[in-house]
Structure formats: structure tokens, C-alpha cells
Amino acid sequence: MKKYINIHMLNSGVFIVLVAGITTLLLSKIPLFEPLNDSVTEWDFTDLFYRNNSKLASSPIDTNVVIVNIGRLSRQGIGKLLNQVNQYRPKVVGIDVRFSTEKDPVNDSALSAALNNTKNLVMVGSLQKVPFNQERDGIAVRPSLDKFTKNAVIGMSSLIPGKKDVIRSYFLYEDDQTGRIYSFSTEIVRLFQSESHRNYSPDNQLEKFIKYQNTMDKYYYLDYDAAGSLKFFYLQKRGYGWEWIAAKKDLSFLRNKIVLFGYVGQPNNTFQDYFEDAYYSPFQSEILHFNFPDMYGVVIHANIISMILNNDEVRSFNSWNKFYNLIILYLFLILINIVELKKQLNKSLTERIIALAIIFVLIFMSVRLFSMGIYVNLTFAVFWLLFAPDVNEFYQSSFQQIYDKLNLDFKKIFLWFPIGWIIITFTLSTLAQFATVTDLSLFQSIIDALMLCYFLGLWGYGFYLKRVVERNS
């Protein structure tokens, strides 16, 4: 094994990582390539878990959660719906809308009275930056006006949209100036079951990955008629949106359920309605997003609640991404080092075949692990492997020859640069995995910059040797 693992393999692995990282950074800064860069970096192979998944398609309706559409109702209309729901004594009511400004007294008083008569009420608050001190800003959760929240527990709106508005994760909690505020969904589960469910996460990570349980049609859905009375509807997929199918059903099933109020479009959606409080979910995420968003915010909250109640939480190892992707890259380099010993093989073609084979294995592993409740982001490993054959060849034709010309003492010193980078990267990744507050990305950037200086130093030394040879000749 020793003949396959050497200083050049270590150097080449680090060099590939740095080249791929610099390329990604440059593409993100060039406006022409920004849409493509955003789309590719937004893609996640775990999205394949939701493609043609027969188990999800045949899953029964989640009877624990009921969604009530507020549409374009006035505050008085929302209060009327809330009073109707309260008659059936639900276990928890969640309001996924903020009432942050004063309206006319009639509307405000009607809504306030309905909210104050609601038991186990959770209302959403939004995260906003506020002045903390002269050096930095702080974070505060801004709920609705006080007159609406007297009887409510506040949970923050914690969904984390990507650059293409794909929602794959949420914040479990946030520490603001008043203390620790948990997510809207977590607070609902806490009231629905027990206090202990605030800490349902075994690793207590701040950012939680969402394992979607249902599409919109897998929840009971209530809407209002022209008179503002609640009606039961089935949802059926139609084109880019959903078709409302009215059905007669006794609303007594609301007893002891979680009822979520939020915006879920309208029966005759306009073009703008498709985008209001709407996001892309992994069910319909595409690399270039030529389609409409497929899931409203309140439905995503319903999925988080379902995930927790079903004990189907995903454990994420995002902080170790760089390290385990590097291990995969070194596996590739070991394999091509073995290939180099087989002189009869076409080196360039074989390297690309090996890279493609590993990519297919990684995609399969990513989806399989996700189905088991483990999330590992292998997107960068695939990206690095696409770079690897050509970048490794460039390293061998340039830096490897320069390194071989170093005297023994310099080689011993330079050996510790890639080894030190790997050790520090692993240490920082481990600390970040368990430290939910400290941001260690700056330290990693400094280490990456030092390694870049290391390679620039090698290149400069090679240029110096070339000039010496030219001078002596």
C-alpha cells in the first residue's frame, strides 16, 4: 500500500480541492455564469429519493395535521375561521402569518378576540437583524403586535431557502436578545406532545435537514366559501398547481389535531399567486427551475411536524463535508496510482472511467443513506472528481517535477504541509459538527490560503531553477 500512497498523492488531493474551490468562487463572481453556478450548487443528489418513490406516493393521509387556507381574507375573516375551528377543540393551533401593523379597529379587535380564546396557540415570528453594539448586529425574532400574541407561544419562521428558493433545512432555534427562541414547528410539537420534544434532535444541531413526508394532497385541507365558512376540500394535482375538490365531511375530526393556518393560494390562482409564500421542495427541484414553486410555506412546516412526530429525523454531517469528500478523492487517487503501475492501460481514459464509476456509486450511496435517515452532501465530491483527472495530470507535469528537485531537508519540511492541512481540516470539521454557535469557516479559509501559498512557492521555486539553468547554459 505504501507505494500507492505518497507525498504526490497527498499534494495532488489538496491541489484538486483548491482548484475546484477557486473555480467555484470565480464562477460565482462572474455574472454570466452566476445562474448556472447557483443552479448546480443548489442541486442535491438526495432529491432523487423523492423521484418516483412509490412508498411516498402510496402513503396515507397524515391525520395529525390539518391545514386551513387564509387566502385573501381580512383579519376579521381569519378570526371567524379561527372561532369555527375552536368549536371542535383542536390540540394545537399554529398561525403561520404575522400581523405586524395596525389595521382598522373592527378587524383587529375581531382577530384579537379569536386569538385570545384559542388554547395552545403558536404564532410565527420572523428573524430580523437589529443593532447589537458598535461592532456588529444582533438577531431578534419579530412576532405580531402584542395585542395578538398575549395568549400565544412565539416560534420563529426558521426555513432556510437556498439561492433558488429550494427549502431543504431549517433552524432548530435562535438565540436573540430575549433568550432562546425555538422554531415554529418545534414549538407546535412541544405543545402537542411534551416539553421534551424541544430537544428531539439527538445531536441538537442548530441547522436541521428536512426529510419531507408528504405533498399537499396528503394533509386534510380546509378552505372557506363565499360566506367565510369552513369547507372540507380534497386537493388534486393539476398542471403547475392544485385543483380544489369540495367534499362533505363532518369537521369533528379536528378534535385533538394540529391545525395550521396559512396561505395556500386560491382556487383560481393568478400568475403572482403561484409565487406568494411559495418555495421549491425536493419533490420538484430542477437544476434550472423552469417550473413554478410547488410547496407553500405552511405545508413545509406541516412536513417538519410530520417528520418529528414520525421519528423520521435526518442526522446531518454537513460540517464533515470537506473531510469525507477529501477521503473519497484520495480513494480515486490511490486507484489511479494503481492504474499507473499497469503500463498497458490507457491512463487518461482509465482515470475518467474510474471517476465516473465512483460518481455513480456516490449518487447511489447518497440516496440510500438518506433513506436510512443519514444526510451526507456528496455534491462537492462529484464536482472534485470531474476536475480530478485533468488537475492531477497538470500537477504531475508541473509541481511534481519541481518537488522532486528539492533537496532532502526541504522535502521533509514540505511533507508536513499537506499532512497538516488534512489534520487541521479534520479538526475544524469535527469542532464545527459539535459547536452549534462558533463559525470556524474563517479558520478554514486561512488554512486554504496558506496551502495556496505553498503551491505558489513550489511554482516560484521551479521558475527560479529554470532561470538558473538558463543562466548557466
Secondary structure, DSSP 4 states (H G I P E B T S, - for coil): -TTTS-HHHHHHHHHHHHHHHHHHHHHHHSGGGHHHHHHHHH--GGGGGGTT-HHHHTPPPEEEEEEEE-TT--HHHHHHHHHHHHTT--SEEEE-S---S---HHHHHHHHHHHHT-SSEEEEEEEEEEE-SSS-EEEEEE-S-HHHHTTEEEEE--EEE-TT-BEEEEESEEEETTEEEEBHHHHHHHHHS-GGGGG--SS--SEEE------GGGEEEEEE-TTS-EEEEEEEEETTEEEEEEE---GGGGTT-EEEEE----TT--TGGGGTTEEB-TTT--SS--S---EEHHHHHHHHHHHHHTT-PPEE-GGGHHHHHHHHHHHHHHHHHHHHT-TTS-HHHHHHHHHHHHHHHHHHHHHHHHHTTEE---HHHHHHHHHHHHHHHHHHHTHHHHHHTS-HHHHHHHTHHHHHHHHHHHHHHHHHHH-SS---HHHHHHHHHHHHHHHHHHHHHHHHHHHHHHHH-
